[in-house]
Amino acid sequence: MNKKIILKTIGRIMIVEAILLVLPIIVSVLYHETWAEASSFVYVSLGSLLLGLGLNHIEANTDRLYATEGYIIAALGWIVISFIGALPFVINGSIPNVIDAFFETASGFTTTGASIINDLSLLNRSTLFWRSFTHLIGGMGFLVFVLAIIPNSESNSVHVMKAEMPGPTFGKLVSKLSNTARILYLIYLLMTLVLIVLLMGAGAPGFDAVLLAFGAAGTGGFGILNGSIAPYNSLAIEMILGIAMIVFGVNFNLYFLIVSRKWRESLKDEELKWYLGIIAFATLCIAFNLYSHQYSSSRVLRDSFFTVSSLITTTGYSTADFGQWPLFSQLILLGIMFVGGMAGSTAGGLKVSRIAVLVKSALAEVKRSNHPHRVMAVMFNKHAVSHPDLRAVLNYLVIYAGIFIISLIFISIEAPDFMTAFSSVAATFNNIGPGLAEVGPTANYSNYGNFNTLILGLTMLIGRLEIIPMIILLSPSTWHSRI
């Protein structure tokens, strides 16, 4: 185990976070906030910088990283950035409890959007900015951002980036990995800038437009007003955000193909067809269900589309209290919470590609039962899914289910009812944010005690890193083995 290079890389991560913490300081100056309001970010930024520089000066015997170290850096790095990012909340008193602050910041970086804050109007501009800015950086991946600006050796970077990137497969857009990271972030930031301009054109105040765009781009969903998006009462803002959430839930490799003038190839992507098909099907099912229950006819499609867009992309913005919708609609919403967005997007969940492969595998098994001697390959994107890849998807589902059940058992100790407990775990594990019942869109997670808050915070990190890095980090055999 190359522990020194792990610590050195963590030091670089801390230096980058220290630099990013300068941005809320600038916001504080722009809005003429007091030193007491800005000082929390100054202290944490300086502390992170000094400690990061100290770790970065560690001399390792070799710079070589293996897959295990890559997973450990990804898992440990996300814990570190969440803890450091939580400190300003504690110091400025907006979230005095360290565990609650860790939950809020982990929710931001993992783009979950679950909150323990009861009244957002009490937060100053710099704190609101930092809270939403964590979505922007966490959406594409904090470590991808680090690789984009401080590239490591190619052999080292690939293990770190592979551990962090969401989805069952990983691939480079171009031959050099650091260039891949830069291309991904450039596309991501340009799309975010376009979204900010559109929101301002739709009437959103400048500050609001920036933070709402951060939440939609990172598919995070931290609101800046009590009531999320509903207080704006603007069809234009809702439609822009609804479409934007879907756009950011698409695999960013497809946008690279479009930029490379291979748009026909991107449109033929099978996962994209499944993704858009699920959105259309879920929206129509919920719209018909709401209409049959005398829901306001003028808002049926509007609220159905926005809510489906928000939950399948695991963003968590809301325009309606879907916790009060009919049971059929709530079950549809629960289902798409687990599906999530496309692999290689900023969205969470199981990912559409895994769901598609699992469905095709199940159908192939049924056909194989009727024709035992017939060889049937599972095809996806016109390629046969290899047995190792199929086994990896099935194994991931088993591990996913096991961790979900364990988390549910812990949360059930304190949760008031099953739906609250189940949706709490579903919403945090899949990085969605709002759940149902006592953690619905008009409520939050402030009623949980420290133990369950910490469990849900870790659940968000496990879900964002797709389980394996956290298991490796917490496994005793990892630290006793020699590589």
Disulfide bonds with the S-S distance in Angstrom:
none
